[in-house]
Amino acid sequence: MSRRGGAAGMRVALVGRRLPDNENLGLGYLRAALGAAGFAAETHVLNGAADVARIGAELLARPPGLVGLSLADGGSALLPLALGELLHAHDRQGHVTCGGAFATLARHWLLERYAWLGSVVRFAGEVPLCGLAARLAAGGTAAGVPGVTTREGDGPPAPVTDEAPLRLRAVRDELPRILGHRAAHIAATRGCLGRCLYCGPAAIQAQEREEGRRAGLAPEVLARCGVGGVRRRPLDDVCDEMAELWRGRGVRYFYFVDEHLLPYEEREALDYLEAWRAGLRRRRVGRLGIGGMLRADRLTPAVARAFAAAGLVRVFLGLEFATAGEARRYGRRVPGAAELELVRELAALGVVTVSNLMLVHPDSTPATLAEGINFLSRIPAGSFEATRMMAYHGTRLWERLRREGRLDGNPLRWGYRLDDPVVDRFARIFTRLRAEVFSDYSIGYRTHDAHLAFALSRRLGRKTPPGLEERIERVRGAVNALYVEAYREALALALRGGEEDATAWLLERTGERGRRLEKELGRLEARLLEGRSAERLFAPMRAAAAGALSFCLLAGGAACSRSPERPAGSTPQPESAARDGGRAAPETRVAATEDVAGGGEEATPEAAATEGVPCTDERRAADNEALRQRVGEVDPCFSGSVGVLEATPEVMATLEEAATRWPASGGAYRVHDDGRVYQFEFRAGSSGSGFGLTACDAEAARASEKRLSEATAGESYPCTAPYGVGIEGGAQEEIGRMAGRTASCGRRGGWGGTDFEIVLDGSGAVVDVRGTGDGDPSELQRCVREALRGLSFPCLADFEICPEFVIIE
């Protein structure tokens, strides 16, 4: 990012969202990088539909040499893409590029769809964007710039190991305020080690590692540089930035945007916190408050106490799932009593928490919904939200749903079909509760924001009205109870068939209670503002909600009217715009705005057997058990799932396309005499304690799938459709045993991004542990080989086993 020739004549316009009470840290880093390289850079804030015309007029009146659009996610991409359409309609000359998480994952689709888009910047944009600006300033084109994709392809690999972005300070304009004090977003790390099925950053980091390999870098080098994992800023740099903001800009609340701010192991986290506090003391930084995101299963009481002493006042605490089966399927740990006790511990320390539970997801059942609602009722303190999982483009979840033929929409906003009719009915009622009663800026988040204002005031030594905390706590408890009661009644309605009259009565009754609580919240907010210069409370989630309507309205305009899934000139359907929103919250990846647009799919009728016998719960359970027994007879080692789908033309086309394009990724499938597709997908893996292993040998897995598909040809288990069954056979048990024996070989917190393969012979004996790159065996490989010496895993015979990076996020 050094200064380059020609930079003086190149002006770069960056366009992105910066909602009230928030910052756009990404654009700040890009401006810092461009400035360091000698380019004049400016930011245009695009928050609503009215901003499109204003910014368009500014850019047409004074055209920059390069326009960069921030496309962080599909929801927030709509407005920048509409701006691009406007500029194109006025024949603006010059290069338009885009970047961000969504842009990286959907880059080829964007370039195919938008003729005016010249390029896409992949991954971290600081270095590639400067390279692109330099190339254009010199009269060249975007093709061939490392880390920049054009219609000619991805071009040279992105500089994924470059550490220069970690030393940058974001350029900041106006800062948010909370009770008259300035607030700032800040980062101490980039990335995470997680590989959650639904996570966009996890998908990006997997691609980032591939980019490094394409550059010829060994896996050990990539792991050492933190590529595909966590890259941590020097702590002195973090302390310097905080001191400058505290002293020079009056910042008293620092919100860290990191996925998990602290090191994962307790001792390392405590050492980090102590060094952090010492660094701030040396710089004479006084009272402050800190907010951020933390994983509950990576937090201990000792770390919670130390962090609270350092200034922690607010935590978005990741809980995610209520049952072990759900957590395992999506690459998470299920929270237990220890995590719930941590919520209580944080509250006792004066730290306000807000947690989320992915209540509705592609694999939800009535049982998981009931377990999830019961789990919410056991959360002892703080606020919470129940959400609907999103299918972000390019994630492993998206790949799976695509293969199953369940997706609906396009990369800007994918929806998915819920096959269980009870879950589908619940999702519809759930959506109405969130949209019509709890509102997009939900009563839960509003309570949390009031609680944060009180906690920060106390942390900064400000006087607070007597009895106010108790009143906030009473409202918080009442709001949580209202959520639980409403969702329980919604599930009961869904089980009965979702009668419209009963649903309307639930909405009316819940709305009345909610309005009473909001009136009390209004009174509490007024008390918090007494004697303050602020006119309203700090509420970043309110800003996100206010912008949501603009995004949805514009979805039917310039940015979405040319979808390849919709004939040119056709009118967008209102229900399409309301399906499965993909908006990310400014301060957390899972937000109130994400799930309120969920649902909206047509109800799936109750499955019926071919003999005309209704598929009751008892009949379905019998068919599921019969299918499991049959699989066990044919191959007792098989682990994974058997999907059963109606053989519609759409399903068959999707399966055939998947088999052609990704022959190693899909399971064996066969149409049986009952007109249904039976798809066998081998999947064995263990992710306990962060040291996961998975059966990565596609050839052996496909052989197992084919064997079962052929053995069951012609058999019928009609009431298993449309759900399928999960099967944990001998392979799953053995890979769990193998993971337990090798866990001591891993680095602290996991395998640390190391690539290796455990090779087994035809009897299941371990014959080799080898690295996937060149060079001598590593110490870790030797440790794994020694740990497995003399052991046999017959269900994994002829397989290769690899590390699975699925737990730490």
CORGI-V275182 format. One record per backbone hydrogen bond with DSSP energy under -1.0 kcal/mol. NH is the residue of the N-H (numbers start at 1). CO is the residue of the C=O. If there is no record, write none. Layout:
BEGIN
nh = [NH	NH]
co = [CO	CO]
END
This chain:
BEGIN
nh = [4	7	10	12	13	14	15	16	22	28	29	30	31	32	33	34	35	36	37	38	39	40	42	44	46	51	52	54	55	56	57	58	59	60	61	62	65	66	67	68	69	70	71	77	81	82	83	84	85	86	87	88	89	90	91	92	95	97	99	103	104	105	106	110	111	112	113	114	117	118	119	120	121	122	129	130	131	132	133	134	135	136	137	138	139	140	145	147	148	149	150	153	160	162	166	167	168	171	178	181	182	183	184	186	190	197	199	203	204	205	206	207	208	209	210	211	212	213	214	215	216	217	222	223	224	225	227	229	231	233	238	239	240	241	242	243	244	245	246	247	248	249	251	252	253	254	255	256	257	261	269	270	271	272	273	274	275	276	277	278	279	280	281	282	283	284	285	289	290	291	292	294	296	298	299	304	305	306	307	308	309	310	312	313	314	315	316	317	318	320	321	327	328	329	330	332	340	341	342	343	344	345	346	347	348	349	350	351	352	354	355	357	358	359	360	364	369	370	371	372	373	374	375	376	377	378	379	383	385	387	389	395	397	399	400	401	402	403	404	406	408	413	415	417	424	425	426	427	428	429	430	431	432	433	434	435	436	437	438	442	446	447	448	449	450	451	452	453	454	455	456	457	458	459	460	461	462	468	471	472	473	474	475	476	477	478	479	480	481	482	483	484	485	486	487	488	489	490	491	492	493	494	495	496	498	503	504	505	506	507	508	509	510	511	512	513	514	515	516	517	518	519	520	521	522	523	524	525	526	527	528	529	532	543	544	545	546	547	551	552	553	554	555	556	557	560	561	563	566	570	577	579	594	598	609	612	615	616	620	621	622	623	624	625	626	627	628	629	630	631	632	633	634	635	638	640	641	642	643	645	647	648	652	653	654	655	656	657	658	659	660	661	662	665	668	670	672	675	677	678	679	680	681	683	686	690	691	693	694	695	696	698	701	702	703	704	705	706	707	708	709	710	711	712	715	720	721	723	724	725	727	730	731	733	734	735	736	737	738	739	740	741	742	743	745	746	747	750	757	758	759	760	761	764	767	768	770	782	783	784	785	786	787	788	791	793	796	797	798	799	801	802	804	806]
co = [37	4	7	40	66	42	68	44	19	24	25	26	27	28	29	30	31	32	33	35	34	10	12	14	16	48	49	50	51	52	53	54	55	56	57	58	11	11	95	13	97	15	99	73	77	78	79	80	81	82	83	84	85	86	88	87	65	67	69	71	100	101	102	106	107	108	109	110	114	96	96	149	98	147	125	126	127	128	129	130	131	132	133	134	136	135	142	156	145	120	153	150	158	159	163	164	165	28	181	178	250	176	253	255	231	330	196	199	200	201	202	203	204	205	206	207	208	209	210	211	213	212	218	219	220	221	222	226	190	188	234	235	236	237	238	239	240	241	242	243	244	245	245	182	182	289	184	291	186	293	265	266	267	268	269	270	271	272	273	274	275	276	277	278	279	281	280	252	311	254	314	316	318	295	296	300	301	302	303	304	305	306	307	290	290	352	292	354	294	356	319	323	324	325	326	327	336	337	338	339	340	341	342	343	344	345	347	346	313	315	383	385	320	357	387	361	365	366	367	368	369	370	371	372	373	375	376	353	355	357	360	392	197	395	396	397	398	399	400	401	415	410	408	406	420	421	422	423	424	425	426	427	428	429	430	431	432	433	433	440	442	443	444	445	446	447	448	449	450	451	452	453	454	455	456	458	457	465	467	468	469	470	471	472	473	474	475	476	477	478	479	480	481	482	483	484	485	486	487	488	489	490	491	492	493	499	500	501	502	503	504	505	506	507	508	509	510	511	512	513	514	515	516	517	518	519	520	521	522	523	524	525	529	539	540	541	542	543	547	548	549	550	551	553	554	557	557	560	563	567	573	576	591	595	613	609	607	614	616	617	618	619	620	621	622	623	624	625	626	627	628	629	630	631	635	727	681	725	679	677	675	646	648	649	650	651	652	653	654	655	656	657	658	662	680	678	676	672	645	670	643	668	641	639	693	687	688	686	802	684	800	696	697	698	699	700	701	702	703	704	705	706	707	708	712	717	718	720	720	642	640	636	637	729	730	731	732	733	734	735	736	737	738	739	742	743	750	747	770	801	768	799	765	761	759	759	757	778	779	780	781	782	783	784	788	764	793	794	761	796	758	694	692	804]
END
